[in-house]
Amino acid sequence: MLVSFTENPLDDALLRAIDACGYTVPTDIQRAAIPAALSGSDIFASAQTGTGKTAAFVIPALQRLTQPTETRGRGPRVLILTPTRELANQVTESVRNLGRFLRVRSATVVGGVAYPPQLRLLERPLDLLVATPGRLIDHMENRRADLSRVEILVLDEADRMLDLGFIDAVRSIAAATPSKRQTLLFSATLEGRVLAIAADLLRNPVEIRLSKAEDRHIGIDQCVHQADDLAHKERLLDHWLSQTELTQALIFTATKRDADRLAQTLAARGHSTAALHGDLPQRDRNRIMERMRMQHLRLLVATDVAARGLDIRTLSHVINYDLPMVAEDYIHRIGRTGRAGATGTAISFVGPGDWARLAGIERLTGARLTREIIPGLEPRQQEPRRFSGAKGKPSPHGRHRSAAPASRSRPRGTGRSPRV
């Protein structure tokens, strides 16, 4: 395993950029993935969010671009597919930072922005293209995108792309690239449909499994509150927002309409709040994210469009106002806090119709989330018996206890959630 980036056969200009970015010791995913990618192998990898995964594929991609190619054309030599605009922007920023001393011509093609500027970018010679599948397919159908020169195809957050219904688009895009390409697939889970797409697109891949669902987010305190109805849920939210320990929070709702409604309600109550969802123009989304990073906003109410790709190091809390429809999204949601070794808090509200979803999350994580009760905000109903008896296996890190009591009372106004 690598101890230093200099152990890799990397271009001096790339090593200078790595140093300028403040990268000193490779992370686990970088130690495993970078040498395999540099050797030309396909990769099938999973790793926890916030562990340097983006650099694990951007560095080998940029190294490939330091080598000349005899294939003529204007299309990109490296194509990176991401499920959302936010993640595409994050990858683009990494490409820009790590490629600062290289002459790399890159472009980003995502939905939600005007077509003409993207068309002008695609008409120019490109080395690297970052794209979301839907918008790239649009350009391909209009013969605006040439993928005949692709040497490296990266599928970032592949499981999320499949969840969003991009499986056919991903297959079509891959089919438009040369069969001899190198393919790097990164996914939070290496299960289910991801296995099928990997079998179709990868050739004798190096498999890297650095985290299991039950091992993730060991620095995040996780708990659930039973909510009788919407009014009860809002009172629980008010309690948490009154805590001084909550510096910034990402609040997840089920729909775009719910995100707008809740953001307006919280703003009317004096909270610095914004909503983030797929209907917003990219310019507005970028402005909102910058306000969060500058800590001009305390609360961001979002749909699952924000579950991946957001990197806000100052987030202290994630609140699942509505539980996700897909259990895997719970892992990505709470992974927005406690990033890169920091600690965080994840709170989930469980309504009367949410118990089956909670059971699915607990099966995936292999641990029973602690039920907490706030004095004065006790639920009227008991947890359904068929769910209250379910226990996950103990976590080796002690964040969850399968033998924990069904609930724990918390005095109102107390501070940080106790470690469980």
N, C-alpha and C positions, 0 to 999 in steps of 0.2 A: 504493500500500500504506500501511496505517496506521503512524504513528509513535507515536501516543498513543491511549489509550482515550477521551480527551476529544474526539477527532475524530469519534467516533460520536455520533449523536443519542440519547444515553442520559439517562434520568431522573437527577436530582441524587442521589437516595437510592441508586440503583444505583452511581453513580460513587463515592459515599462508601464503599460496601461493597467495591468493587474496590480502592480505596486501602487500606481496613482489612485486606484480605486480603494486602496486600503486593505486589499486581500493579502493576508500573510500566510496562514496555514489553511490548506484545503479542507473543506468539510467532508463528511463521510461520503456523500453522493458524488462530490467532485473527485475524491480519491479513487472511487470505483469506476466512474463513468468516463472521465477524461482520457485515461490511458486506453480504455477499450475503444472509445470513439476515434482516437488518433490512430489506432491500429487498422481502422477501416471496418471494424465489426459493426453489425447491427446491434442495437441495444433495446432491451425490454426492461424498463426500470420503474420502481416505485420508491417514493421518499416523502417524508413529512414536509409540509409547506414551511417556508421560512428557513430552509437548510441550504440555500445556495444552489438549488436545482437549475435555475435559469443559466447561471454561469457554467454549469456542468455541460451544457450543450452549445452555448454561445462561444466559449473558448475554442473547442475543437472546430466549430464551423468557421470561425475567423482564421484559425490556423490553416485550414484548407484553402482559404481565399488568398493566403500569401504565396501560394504555389500557382504557377501559370497553368493555363488550360489551352488546349489546342482546338476545343470545340467553339466554333464561331456562333455568334448570335447576340441578341440583346437581352434574352431572358436571364433570370437569376440562376446562380450556381447553387445557392442555398435557399430552401423554402421552409419557413417555420409557420406551422398552422397552430392557432390558438382558438379556444371556444368563444372568447368575449373580447370586446374592444379594450376593456381595462387591462386584461392580461397581455393583449397585443402591444399596448402602450408601454407596459412594464418591460416586455422583452425588447422593444425598440430602444428604450432608455438604456438597457444593458448593452445592446449592440453599439449604441453611440458611445457609451463610456469605455467599453473594452476595446473598441475599434478606433479610439481617438487619434492614435498615432499611425493608423493604417489608412491606405487609400481605398476605402470600401464604399461602394455606391449602394446604398440601401433605400428601401421604401416600405411604407406600411399601407395596407389596403384593408379597410374595415367598413362595416355598414354604419349607417347613421350620419355619414358625411357626404358631401357633394361628389358626383362622379367626375366632372371635368378635371380637377386637380389630380385625381388618381390616374386618369387616362394619360395626362401629360407625363406622370412619373413612369407609367408602364411603357411609354413610347421611347424612353431613354434606356441606354445600356444599364443593366443592373447586375450587382453581385449577390445581393441578399434581399429577400422579400419576406416580410412578416404579414400574415393575412388571417382573416377569419374565413371559414369555409364558404359561407353563404355569399359574401361579396366577391370572393375570388371566382366562384362558379359563375356569377353574373358576368364577370369580365371574360372568362373563358368562353362562355356561350356567344359573346359578341366578338370573339377572336381578338381580344385585346391583351391577353396574357399568354406568353410563350414559356412553357415549362420544359422544353426539350433539352435544356442545358443543365437541369437540376442534378447535382451530384450528391447532395445531402437533403433528405426530407426529414423534418422534425415534427412530430406530433406531440404537442405539449398539452397536458391535461386531457389525454385521449378519452378517458371515461366521461368527462364532462361534455365533450363534443358529441359522444354517442347519446348521452342523456338529453341533449338539446336537439336530437334528431338529425345530426349531420352525418350519419353513417354513410348514406349514399353519396353525399358530397365528397367525403373523405376518400371513398373508393374511386370516384371519378377523377379527383385531383391526382391521386396516386397513379392511376392508369395513364394519365397524361405526362408523367415523368418517365425517364429512362428506366428500364427494368434493372439495370446494373447499379442503380443508385444505392447509397447507404441510407438506412432508415433508423432513426432514433425515436423510440416511443416512450414517453413518460406519462405515468398515470398514478393517481392516488391509490388505486386498487388494481391488482393484476388478476381480475376474476371476471366471470360472466362474459358479456359481449366483447370486452377488451381482449380476451383470449382469442376469440374468433377473428377479430380484425388483425391481431398480431400474427396469427397463423397465415393469413392471406398476404400480409405486407412485408413481413420480416423473413430474413434468410439466416438460419442458424444463429439466432441472436445470443448475445451475452445477457444473461438474466441477472438483474440486480434487485434484491428485495431488502431494503434497509429498514422498513417499518411495517408492522402489522397494525390493524385498526385498534387493537387493544393496547398497543404500546404508544399511541400517539398522544401528543399534547399533555405530557406528564407535568408541565409547569402551569397547567390551567386548572383552577378550581371550578368544578362543574356541579350544578345543582338544579333541581326543578321545583317549581311552585304549582300546585293545583289551583286552577282558576275556574270558578263556577260559571262565569259569564263574562261578557265584554267589560261591564262596569267593574267587576272584580279584577280583571286583568289590568285595567287602567290604574286601579288603586295600587296594585302590586308594582306596576311600572313607576308610579309616582314615588313609592317608597325607595326604590333603588336609585332613582334620579336625585333624591335628596341626600344621598350619601356623598360625603366629601371625597371619599376614596375613588369615586367614579370621575375620572378626569375627562375621558372621551369614550363614547360608546357607539357601537354599530348595532342598530336595531333592525331585525329582519321581520318583514311581513310577507304574507302569502301572495298578495297582488299589488299591482302598480297603484290601483285606486286606494287600497289600504295604506300604502306608503305615503301617498299625497295627503290623505285624510289625517293620518297620525302626525305627520310632520307639521301640518297646519295647526293641529290641536296643541302640540308641544310648543310651537312658536308663539301661539296666543297666550300660553302660560309663562312666557318669559325665557324659554330655553333657546339658545342659539342652535338652530336646527335646519337641516335641508333634507330633501328626498332625492334618492338616486334610483333610477330604473331605466328600462330600455326605451321608453318613449322620449327621453330627453336627448336633444342634439348633442353631438360629441363635444362641442365647444362648451356647453353648459356643464356637462359631466366633468370635463377637465378643470373647469373653474371651481366646481364644488370640491373635487379631490384636492386641489391646491389649498383651498380654505381649510380643509381638514388637516392637511399636513402642516400648515402654518398655525394650527390650533386656534383659528378664528371661529370654528364651529365646535361645539361640544358633542352634538348628537347628529348622527347620519342614519336616516331611516331608508332601508333599501330592500329590494327584492333579491332573489338569488343571483341576479346578474352581477352582484357585488361579492358573491361567495368566493370567487377565485380571482386572483390577479391583483387584488388590492393589497398594498403594502404600506400601512400606516403604523409606524413603530410606536406612536404615542397612544394607541388604543388600549385602554385598561379593561374594558368590558365588551362582551358581545351578549346581546339579549335576543333570544328567540321569542319575539312577541307571538309569532305563529311558528309552529314546528314545520320543518320541511316535509314535502311530500315524499322525497327520496332519502332514505337513511344516510347514504353516503354524503349528502349535502350537509348534514349536521357536522361532520368532520371538517369540511371545508369552511363552513361558517365560523366555527369556534376557532379555527386556525388563523383567523385574522388578528387575534390577540395572542399574547404569549409567544411572539415570534423571535427567532434567533436567540433562544436561550432565556428570554425574558419570562416573567410570570403574567398571568391574566386571570380573568374571571368570566365564566360563561353561565348564563342563567336562561332557563327555558320555562315558558308558561305552558301548562298542559290543560287544555280545555276538555269538556265532557266527551268530545268525539276524537280526542287525540291519543288515547291510551294505546291503541294498536300501533300508531306511529312511534310512540316512545318505546314500545316493546321491540320494534324493529331496530331502533337506534341502539338499544341495550344488547340486542343479539349481535349487532355488527361490532360494537366496541368491546363486547365480552365482559361488561361490568354494569352493575346496577347503579344508576345515578341517584345521588342522595336527595331524598324528599325533604324540603325545608318548609317550615310553617312560621310565619311572622305573627306574633301576638297582636290581636286586633284585626288581622286579615285572614283568619282561619277559613278554610273552605267549609261549605255546609255539608257536602257529600264526602263519603269515604271513597278511596280508590277502589275500583272494581277488583274483586277478589282474584279473578283469573289473571290479573296483571300484577297485583301487589305481592304475590308469592314468587314471581319470577326473579331469579337471581343469575347474575353473570359470574363468570369465573373471576377470582381475585386478580387485581392488577399487581404486577411485580413491583410497582413503584408506590403503591399505597395510596394513590389518589382516590380510588374507589374501594369500598369494602363490600363484598358480596353479603357479608353477614351484618351489615349496618341496619339500624332500626329503620322502619318504614318512613319515619319522618323525624325532623329535628326542629325544635323551636329556636327562633332567633329573636332576641329582644329588638324592638323597633329602635332604629337609630344607631345600632351597633355598627362597627366598622367592617373590615374585610371578612369575606366568607372564610370560615375555618377550613384548613386543609382536611380533605377526607380521603 
